[in-house]
Amino acid sequence: MQHRLQFAALVWPIICLGALATSNATFAHTHGVPNGASPCQFEAWVVDADGKVNVRAAPSQKAFILGTLPAAIKHLGSPDEGATVTVIASKGDFFMIKTVDADKVERGGPAQKPDQIFRGRGWIHGSRLTFAIQRADGLRSAAAVKAPVTIRIRTQEPDGSGEPDAYVVRLHSCRGGKIEATLRTVRDKPLGRGWLITEVEKDNLAPVQICANQLTTCG
């Protein structure tokens, strides 16, 4: 009887750990994001001062570096393009990516070889991600379509047909089609922090349209 109890004591933690691993794997397979992360989906490109961005195994600056991606050196007017990534979740100040488009990026300096570019899923800090704002009414005070616009984004054309006079300098979090970001004007003046609402609202239009095309607009 004592041997049976000892065997059960050894096996039970293994069964529990196995069930937990299965549960986590099932969640990841079904939802595409790990437990504790906020799911979303949008495209962005990567930026960094030295032309490369680290992709980490977990949402932490201390997490293992899985690989690197070619990055645009500056947010605006960079001679180098950055890899385009699909963001699927956020946790803390980090964003989880699942796909990478980096093979055809234009580089002014040395380019990474294709086999040196990271592929797959990993985490990137929000200060290393950006996108263009194609159309916008402004930054909202909360992650809700009905939340008030607290910071207006000016368009370059009086009739509103031009691109907004703003760009993303840092991403903070995301929830579905809602993205929390800090913006600056193209003249590099701070605009502030708030929520960009990209979800379809009515007539197939959203308050904000973003674009991850670094050379032209998304149309």
C-alpha positions, -999 to +999 in steps of 0.1 A: +000+000+000+028+023+009+045+017-025+012+025-043+010+058-024+045+067-033+039+058-069+008+079-070+026+108-054+052+107-082+028+102-110+002+128-101+024+159-106+034+145-140-002+140-149-010+175-138+019+191-157+009+171-187-027+183-185-015+219-181+008+216-211-020+201-232-044+229-221-019+256-230-011+239-263-048+237-271-054+273-262-024+284-284-037+263-313-073+275-310-066+312-303-032+317-317-019+336-286-007+324-252-025+328-219-024+363-204-018+380-237-044+404-253-053+392-289-053+416-318-042+417-354-025+444-375+006+449-396+036+471-387+072+475-396+102+474-373+125+503-364+158+505-344+188+528-342+213+501-353+192+487-382+183+454-364+155+445-340+157+416-315+129+390-314+126+374-280+112+342-267+090+359-241+076+394-234+107+405-214+139+424-221+157+395-203+141+368-224+162+348-248+168+364-282+155+341-309+169+361-338+169+395-354+150+414-381+162+441-405+149+475-392+143+509-406+169+532-389+144+561-384+107+564-382+105+588-411+128+592-441+150+562-434+172+550-463+165+515-451+132+496-449+123+475-420+107+440-420+069+440-420+054+418-393+019+407-384+011+414-348-013+390-331-011+399-293+003+422-267+015+417-231+030+444-211+051+466-235+057+437-258+039+425-290+038+390-303+044+385-341+036+355-362+047+362-397+075+382-412+080+398-447+116+408-449+131+392-481+125+422-504+131+452-480+153+479-495+185+485-477+210+514-480+236+495-461+245+458-457+215+435-458+209+404-437+211+371-456+178+353-459+189+325-436+199+351-409+164+366-407+141+354-379+110+334-390+080+324-369+066+336-337+083+358-311+080+390-291+091+426-300+091+456-277+065+482-286+092+509-291+105+489-321+072+489-340+055+515-361+030+520-389+016+548-411-017+564-403-038+565-435-069+582-420-078+591-385-101+612-364-078+612-334-066+594-302-093+583-279-093+582-241-101+545-239-102+513-259-138+519-271-154+532-303-177+555-282-148+569-261-142+606-266-114+618-289-090+636-266-063+644-292-072+654-327-050+644-356-047+671-382-048+662-419-025+679-443-052+688-468-081+712-458-107+688-472-094+659-452-082+639-482-045+640-472-026+618-448-027+628-411+001+649-398+012+622-373+032+591-369+037+564-343+067+565-321+057+537-297+030+511-293+018+502-258-009+476-261-037+463-283-072+448-279-088+435-311-089+464-335-079+489-309-042+500-306-027+521-278+001+543-292+021+574-286+022+598-316+043+628-328+037+652-357+058+650-388+076+681-375+085+659-345+063+676-319+047+654-293+010+647-298+004+624-269-008+589-260-042+573-266-062+547-285-065+543-322-097+526-332-093+506-364-123+483-361-150+485-387-178+507-374-203+512-402-203+514-440-171+494-439-153+525-425-133+527-392-123+559-374-087+550-382-071+533-411-034+522-407-009+512-433+023+491-431+035+500-466+067+519-462+070+532-497+034+541-508+000+545-492-023+516-488-050+532-511 
